[in-house]
């Protein structure tokens, strides 16, 4: 009994982990759920459904790439706030938070201005042309209006996570996702004698409205539940440099990540419209799974930063083992559920036989790689919480340029098409998971033995 009691003192309980993980899962899947809803609704329109689905998939990938890159300040904010919370020095970052939020807002405006005007040129790089290109440019110019809304919301969510609370972000994200579903149906298909059918444009408008509602809710929790405000002082907080360095490393890391996703979509587009339509479904399901599994990684992110700040390495080690187990269980459950409804899942997004045949032929690879993803995402979240951004940067660069890209070139040479893309993703995720596990063991095993 005494030994068990001592062991528990060095362990974060299942209840504590799930208190952060379950709201984080729900909050995390809201953004990919918006994209999944868009392609599900758009892929079933009467007018040019394959072209519309392909355009939504291309734009969704590009939007995710941009948002993931610049939203890394959320992770940096979470890491710094959680470490100061663990060290009982939250007052030291009181001026940092509003400065970080302002930075995100200004950065998002710059991104909108530099991309919206060049939408057509950007999506030509993805090998889009004709109707797909026109749809993509129109859809993006509206969706891009949501950049400031999303990036400020993410910065605030980073504060919430650093304070060990993912429930507030969950409420905001869940509301936004549900609202987006309702608005998608109303604006894409229209409501007779009330709202005209807007096709792809309607889906873009629905997303922007949903993002605005999420931001307003985030501000409510920020002002009423946290010790921070939005008053920006002229003197720069000393931790701002750390935040920017950490963010810069995570920018590079995420840029490498999104280069892999860009290559996947560019190759699929080059194979033909049915291929990019199938790839859009596969990619968005993969992203949905990733954000779902990432809930435990977010819990690890928040808790590991706090434990590192408190220098409690034994709990940190136990946390890594527990969250690895929980993430893997979630991944296996997703595999089983999707395996049971293997043929029906594709029908949700499109009814074209040629698209569904391509989707079904490759979907099994997406399912089998989920346990590998779980380990990679879990340790990725913990390393972010511990401020190990430079190492995460190097891992992604190696995985992308020494793993994913060479594998894609070789597999494409043998005309494996969509198989080439997803075999490359398997190699990519294996490199990420193995390197992170090895690094963590080398660094912290000695501290607990």
C-alpha positions as CSV (number, residue, x, y, z in Angstrom):
1,X,0.0,0.0,0.0
2,X,2.8,2.4,0.9
3,X,4.6,1.7,-2.4
4,X,1.3,2.3,-4.3
5,X,0.8,5.6,-2.4
6,X,4.3,6.8,-3.2
7,X,3.8,5.9,-6.9
8,X,0.6,7.8,-7.1
9,X,2.3,10.9,-5.7
10,X,4.5,10.8,-8.8
11,X,1.6,10.4,-11.2
12,X,-1.0,12.7,-12.8
13,X,-4.3,11.0,-12.3
14,X,-6.5,9.7,-15.2
15,X,-9.2,12.2,-14.0
16,X,-6.7,15.2,-14.1
17,X,-5.5,14.2,-17.6
18,X,-9.1,13.8,-19.0
19,X,-10.2,17.0,-17.4
20,X,-7.9,18.7,-20.0
21,X,-7.9,16.1,-22.7
22,X,-11.6,15.6,-23.3
23,X,-12.4,19.3,-23.7
24,X,-9.3,19.7,-25.8
25,X,-10.4,16.8,-28.1
26,X,-13.8,18.5,-28.7
27,X,-12.1,21.9,-29.2
28,X,-9.5,20.5,-31.4
29,X,-11.8,18.7,-33.8
30,X,-14.0,21.8,-34.3
31,X,-11.6,23.4,-36.9
32,X,-11.3,20.2,-39.1
33,X,-15.0,19.6,-38.5
34,X,-15.7,22.9,-40.2
35,X,-13.6,21.8,-43.2
36,X,-15.2,18.3,-43.2
37,X,-18.7,19.9,-43.1
38,X,-17.7,22.2,-46.0
39,X,-16.5,19.3,-48.2
40,X,-19.4,17.1,-47.2
41,X,-22.0,19.7,-48.1
42,X,-20.1,21.0,-51.2
43,X,-19.4,17.5,-52.5
44,X,-23.1,16.8,-52.7
45,X,-24.2,20.0,-54.6
46,X,-26.0,19.4,-57.9
47,X,-23.7,21.8,-59.9
48,X,-20.2,20.6,-60.6
49,X,-19.8,18.6,-57.3
50,X,-16.4,17.1,-58.2
51,X,-14.8,20.5,-59.2
52,X,-16.3,22.2,-56.1
53,X,-15.1,19.4,-53.8
54,X,-11.6,19.6,-55.3
55,X,-11.5,23.4,-54.9
56,X,-12.6,23.2,-51.3
57,X,-10.0,20.5,-50.6
58,X,-7.2,22.6,-52.1
59,X,-8.2,25.7,-50.3
60,X,-8.7,23.8,-47.0
61,X,-5.2,22.5,-47.2
62,X,-3.7,25.9,-47.9
63,X,-5.7,27.5,-45.1
64,X,-4.6,24.8,-42.7
65,X,-1.0,25.4,-43.8
66,X,-1.2,29.1,-43.1
67,X,-3.1,28.8,-39.9
68,X,-0.9,26.1,-38.5
69,X,2.2,28.1,-39.2
70,X,1.1,31.4,-37.7
71,X,-0.9,29.8,-34.9
72,X,2.2,28.4,-33.3
73,X,2.2,31.4,-31.1
74,X,-0.7,29.7,-29.3
75,X,1.6,26.8,-28.4
76,X,4.4,29.2,-27.4
77,X,2.0,31.2,-25.2
78,X,0.6,28.0,-23.6
79,X,4.1,26.8,-22.9
80,X,5.3,30.0,-21.3
81,X,2.1,30.6,-19.3
82,X,2.0,27.0,-18.0
83,X,5.7,27.1,-16.9
84,X,5.1,30.3,-15.0
85,X,2.0,28.8,-13.5
86,X,4.0,25.8,-12.2
87,X,6.7,28.1,-10.8
88,X,4.0,30.4,-9.2
89,X,5.2,33.4,-11.2
90,X,2.2,34.2,-13.3
91,X,2.6,37.9,-12.6
92,X,5.7,37.9,-14.8
93,X,3.8,37.3,-18.0
94,X,0.8,39.6,-17.3
95,X,2.0,42.1,-19.9
96,X,3.2,39.4,-22.3
97,X,-0.3,38.1,-23.1
98,X,-1.8,41.2,-24.6
99,X,1.4,41.8,-26.5
100,X,1.2,38.3,-28.0
101,X,-2.5,38.7,-28.9
102,X,-1.7,42.0,-30.7
103,X,1.2,40.3,-32.5
104,X,-1.2,37.6,-33.8
105,X,-3.7,40.2,-35.0
106,X,-1.2,42.3,-36.9
107,X,0.4,39.2,-38.4
108,X,-2.9,37.9,-39.6
109,X,-3.7,41.2,-41.3
110,X,-0.4,41.0,-43.1
111,X,-1.1,37.4,-44.3
112,X,-4.5,38.3,-45.5
113,X,-3.2,41.3,-47.5
114,X,-0.3,39.3,-49.0
115,X,-2.4,36.2,-50.1
116,X,-6.0,37.3,-50.9
117,X,-4.9,39.5,-53.9
118,X,-2.8,36.6,-55.3
119,X,-5.3,33.8,-54.8
120,X,-5.4,32.7,-58.4
121,X,-1.6,32.6,-58.7
122,X,-1.3,30.7,-55.4
123,X,-3.7,27.9,-56.5
124,X,-2.1,27.6,-59.9
125,X,0.9,26.4,-57.9
126,X,-1.3,23.5,-56.7
127,X,-1.8,22.6,-60.4
128,X,-5.4,23.8,-60.3
129,X,-6.9,25.2,-63.5
130,X,-10.2,25.9,-65.2
131,X,-13.3,25.7,-63.1
132,X,-11.4,24.3,-60.1
133,X,-9.1,27.3,-60.1
134,X,-12.0,29.8,-60.4
135,X,-13.8,28.1,-57.5
136,X,-10.7,27.9,-55.3
137,X,-9.9,31.6,-55.8
138,X,-13.5,32.7,-55.0
139,X,-13.8,30.5,-52.0
140,X,-10.4,31.5,-50.6
141,X,-10.9,35.3,-50.8
142,X,-13.9,35.0,-48.5
143,X,-12.5,32.3,-46.1
144,X,-9.3,34.4,-45.7
145,X,-11.3,37.1,-44.0
146,X,-11.4,34.7,-41.1
147,X,-7.6,34.9,-40.5
148,X,-7.7,37.7,-37.9
149,X,-10.6,36.1,-36.2
150,X,-9.0,32.6,-36.0
151,X,-5.5,33.7,-35.0
152,X,-6.7,36.0,-32.2
153,X,-9.0,33.2,-31.0
154,X,-6.1,30.7,-31.0
155,X,-3.8,33.1,-29.1
156,X,-6.5,33.3,-26.4
157,X,-6.9,29.5,-26.4
158,X,-3.2,29.3,-25.8
159,X,-3.7,31.4,-22.6
160,X,-6.5,29.1,-21.5
161,X,-4.4,26.0,-22.0
162,X,-1.5,27.5,-20.2
163,X,-3.8,28.1,-17.2
164,X,-4.7,24.3,-17.3
165,X,-8.2,24.9,-18.7
166,X,-9.4,23.6,-22.0
167,X,-13.1,23.7,-21.2
168,X,-13.5,27.4,-22.2
169,X,-11.9,26.7,-25.6
170,X,-14.2,23.6,-26.0
171,X,-17.3,25.7,-25.5
172,X,-16.2,28.3,-28.0
173,X,-15.1,25.7,-30.6
174,X,-18.2,23.5,-30.2
175,X,-20.5,26.4,-30.7
176,X,-18.6,27.5,-33.8
177,X,-18.6,24.1,-35.3
178,X,-22.3,23.5,-34.7
179,X,-23.2,26.9,-36.1
180,X,-21.1,26.2,-39.2
181,X,-23.0,23.0,-39.9
182,X,-26.3,24.9,-39.8
183,X,-25.1,27.8,-41.8
184,X,-23.4,25.5,-44.4
185,X,-26.7,23.8,-45.2
186,X,-28.6,27.2,-45.2
187,X,-26.2,29.1,-47.4
188,X,-24.9,26.4,-49.8
189,X,-28.2,24.9,-50.6
190,X,-30.4,27.9,-49.8
191,X,-33.8,28.1,-48.1
192,X,-36.7,28.5,-50.5
193,X,-38.1,32.1,-50.6
194,X,-35.7,33.2,-47.9
195,X,-32.0,32.6,-48.7
196,X,-30.7,32.0,-52.2
197,X,-28.4,29.0,-52.8
198,X,-24.8,30.3,-52.8
199,X,-22.9,27.1,-53.7
200,X,-19.2,27.3,-52.6
201,X,-19.5,31.0,-51.7
202,X,-22.1,30.1,-49.0
203,X,-19.7,27.7,-47.3
204,X,-17.0,30.3,-47.1
205,X,-19.4,32.9,-45.6
206,X,-20.7,30.3,-43.1
207,X,-17.1,29.6,-41.9
208,X,-16.3,33.3,-41.4
209,X,-19.5,33.9,-39.3
210,X,-18.7,30.8,-37.2
211,X,-15.2,32.1,-36.6
212,X,-16.5,35.5,-35.5
213,X,-18.8,33.9,-32.9
214,X,-16.0,31.8,-31.6
215,X,-13.8,34.9,-31.1
216,X,-16.6,36.8,-29.3
217,X,-17.1,33.8,-26.9
218,X,-13.3,33.6,-26.4
219,X,-13.2,37.2,-25.4
220,X,-16.0,36.7,-22.9
221,X,-14.0,33.9,-21.1
222,X,-10.8,35.8,-21.4
223,X,-12.1,38.9,-19.6
224,X,-14.3,37.1,-17.0
225,X,-12.2,34.0,-16.1
226,X,-8.5,34.9,-16.5
227,X,-6.2,37.4,-14.6
228,X,-5.2,39.0,-18.0
229,X,-6.4,41.9,-20.0
230,X,-5.8,43.5,-23.4
231,X,-4.0,46.7,-22.2
232,X,-0.8,46.8,-24.2
233,X,2.2,48.5,-22.4
234,X,4.9,50.2,-24.4
235,X,7.7,48.3,-22.6
236,X,8.2,44.9,-24.1
237,X,7.9,42.0,-21.7
238,X,11.2,40.2,-21.2
239,X,9.7,36.9,-22.2
240,X,8.6,38.3,-25.6
241,X,11.9,37.4,-27.1
242,X,11.6,33.8,-25.9
243,X,8.0,33.6,-27.3
244,X,9.2,34.9,-30.7
245,X,12.1,32.6,-30.8
246,X,10.0,29.6,-29.9
247,X,7.3,30.7,-32.4
248,X,9.9,31.1,-35.1
249,X,11.2,27.6,-34.6
250,X,7.6,26.3,-34.6
251,X,6.9,28.4,-37.8
252,X,9.7,26.6,-39.6
253,X,8.6,23.3,-38.2
254,X,5.0,23.8,-39.4
255,X,6.2,25.2,-42.7
256,X,8.0,21.9,-43.3
257,X,4.9,20.0,-42.2
258,X,2.7,21.9,-44.6
259,X,5.2,21.5,-47.4
260,X,4.6,17.8,-47.2
261,X,0.8,18.4,-47.4
262,X,1.3,20.8,-50.3
263,X,3.3,18.1,-52.2
264,X,0.6,15.6,-51.5
265,X,-2.2,17.8,-52.9
266,X,-0.1,19.1,-55.8
267,X,0.7,15.5,-56.9
268,X,-2.9,14.4,-56.5
269,X,-4.2,17.4,-58.5
270,X,-1.7,16.5,-61.3
271,X,-3.1,13.0,-61.4
272,X,-6.6,14.4,-62.3
273,X,-9.8,15.9,-60.8
274,X,-11.0,12.6,-59.4
275,X,-7.7,12.0,-57.6
276,X,-7.7,15.4,-55.9
277,X,-11.3,15.0,-55.0
278,X,-10.5,11.6,-53.3
279,X,-7.3,13.1,-51.8
280,X,-9.4,16.0,-50.3
281,X,-11.6,13.5,-48.5
282,X,-8.7,11.4,-47.3
283,X,-6.7,14.4,-46.1
284,X,-9.6,16.0,-44.3
285,X,-10.4,12.7,-42.5
286,X,-6.7,12.3,-41.6
287,X,-6.7,15.9,-40.2
288,X,-9.9,15.2,-38.3
289,X,-8.3,12.1,-36.7
290,X,-5.2,14.1,-36.0
291,X,-7.0,16.8,-34.1
292,X,-9.1,14.1,-32.3
293,X,-6.0,12.3,-31.1
294,X,-4.3,15.6,-30.4
295,X,-6.6,16.2,-27.5
296,X,-4.4,14.1,-25.2
297,X,-1.3,15.8,-26.8
298,X,-2.8,19.1,-25.8
299,X,-3.3,17.8,-22.2
300,X,0.3,16.7,-22.3
301,X,1.3,20.1,-23.6
302,X,-0.4,22.0,-20.7
303,X,0.6,19.6,-17.9
304,X,4.2,19.0,-19.1
305,X,4.9,22.7,-19.1
306,X,3.6,23.1,-15.6
307,X,5.6,20.0,-14.3
308,X,8.8,21.3,-16.0
309,X,8.3,24.7,-14.3
310,X,7.9,22.8,-11.0
311,X,10.9,20.5,-11.8
312,X,8.8,17.4,-11.1
313,X,10.5,15.0,-13.6
314,X,9.0,11.8,-12.1
315,X,5.5,13.0,-12.8
316,X,6.6,14.1,-16.3
317,X,7.9,10.6,-17.0
318,X,4.7,8.9,-15.8
319,X,2.6,11.4,-17.8
320,X,4.4,10.4,-21.0
321,X,3.6,6.7,-20.5
322,X,-0.1,7.3,-19.5
323,X,-0.9,9.7,-22.4
324,X,0.9,7.4,-24.9
325,X,-1.5,4.6,-23.8
326,X,-4.6,6.8,-23.9
327,X,-3.8,8.3,-27.3
328,X,-3.1,4.8,-28.7
329,X,-6.4,3.5,-27.4
330,X,-8.3,6.4,-29.1
331,X,-6.4,5.7,-32.3
332,X,-7.4,2.0,-32.3
333,X,-11.0,2.9,-31.5
334,X,-11.1,5.2,-34.5
335,X,-9.6,2.5,-36.7
336,X,-12.3,0.0,-35.6
337,X,-15.2,2.3,-36.0
338,X,-14.1,3.4,-39.5
339,X,-13.3,-0.2,-40.4
340,X,-16.9,-1.2,-39.6
341,X,-18.3,1.6,-41.8
342,X,-15.5,1.5,-44.4
343,X,-17.6,1.8,-47.6
344,X,-20.3,4.1,-46.1
345,X,-17.8,6.9,-45.0
346,X,-16.9,7.9,-48.5
347,X,-20.6,8.3,-49.5
348,X,-21.0,11.1,-46.9
349,X,-18.7,13.3,-48.9
350,X,-19.3,12.4,-52.6
351,X,-21.5,10.1,-54.7
352,X,-19.2,9.9,-57.8
353,X,-18.2,6.2,-58.3
354,X,-14.8,7.0,-59.7
355,X,-14.0,9.2,-56.7
356,X,-15.3,6.7,-54.2
357,X,-13.3,3.8,-55.8
358,X,-10.0,5.8,-55.4
359,X,-11.0,6.8,-51.8
360,X,-11.7,3.2,-50.8
361,X,-8.5,1.8,-52.4
362,X,-6.3,3.9,-50.1
363,X,-8.4,4.7,-47.0
364,X,-7.0,1.5,-45.2
365,X,-3.6,3.1,-45.1
366,X,-5.0,6.2,-43.4
367,X,-6.5,3.9,-40.7
368,X,-3.5,1.7,-40.1
369,X,-1.2,4.6,-39.5
370,X,-3.3,6.0,-36.6
371,X,-1.4,4.4,-33.7
372,X,1.9,5.7,-35.2
373,X,0.2,9.2,-35.4
374,X,-0.9,8.9,-31.8
375,X,2.7,8.5,-30.4
376,X,4.0,11.2,-32.6
377,X,1.3,13.7,-31.7
378,X,1.5,12.9,-28.0
379,X,5.3,13.5,-27.7
380,X,5.0,16.5,-30.1
381,X,2.6,18.1,-27.6
382,X,4.8,17.4,-24.6
383,X,7.9,18.7,-26.3
384,X,6.0,21.9,-27.1
385,X,4.9,22.3,-23.5
386,X,8.5,21.9,-22.4
387,X,9.6,24.6,-24.9
388,X,11.7,22.2,-27.1
389,X,10.8,24.0,-30.3
390,X,14.2,23.8,-31.8
391,X,14.3,20.0,-31.6
392,X,10.7,19.8,-33.0
393,X,11.8,22.0,-35.9
394,X,14.8,19.7,-36.7
395,X,12.6,16.6,-36.5
396,X,10.1,17.9,-39.0
397,X,12.7,19.1,-41.4
398,X,14.3,15.7,-41.4
399,X,11.0,13.8,-41.6
400,X,9.9,16.0,-44.6
401,X,13.1,16.3,-46.6
402,X,14.8,13.0,-45.8
403,X,11.7,10.9,-45.4
404,X,8.5,12.1,-47.1
405,X,9.8,13.8,-50.2
406,X,12.3,11.1,-51.3
407,X,9.7,8.4,-50.6
408,X,7.1,10.3,-52.7
409,X,9.5,10.7,-55.6
410,X,10.4,7.0,-55.6
411,X,6.8,5.8,-55.2
412,X,5.6,8.2,-57.9
413,X,8.2,7.0,-60.3
414,X,6.6,3.6,-60.1
415,X,3.2,5.1,-60.8
416,X,1.7,4.3,-57.4
417,X,-0.3,7.6,-57.5
418,X,-2.4,8.0,-54.3
419,X,-0.6,5.0,-52.8
420,X,2.6,6.9,-53.3
421,X,1.3,9.9,-51.3
422,X,0.0,7.8,-48.3
423,X,3.0,5.5,-48.1
424,X,5.1,8.7,-47.9
425,X,2.9,9.9,-45.0
426,X,3.5,6.6,-43.2
427,X,7.3,7.1,-43.5
428,X,6.9,10.7,-42.4
429,X,5.0,9.8,-39.2
430,X,7.4,6.9,-38.4
431,X,10.4,9.2,-38.4
432,X,8.5,11.8,-36.2
433,X,7.4,9.2,-33.6
434,X,10.7,7.3,-33.3
435,X,12.9,10.4,-33.0
436,X,10.7,12.0,-30.3
437,X,10.5,8.8,-28.2
438,X,14.2,8.3,-28.3
439,X,15.0,11.9,-27.4
440,X,12.5,11.9,-24.5
441,X,13.9,8.7,-23.1
442,X,17.5,9.9,-23.3
443,X,16.7,13.2,-21.6
444,X,14.4,12.1,-18.7
445,X,15.0,8.4,-18.0
446,X,18.1,9.1,-15.9
447,X,16.1,11.7,-13.9
448,X,13.7,9.0,-12.7
449,X,16.0,6.0,-12.1
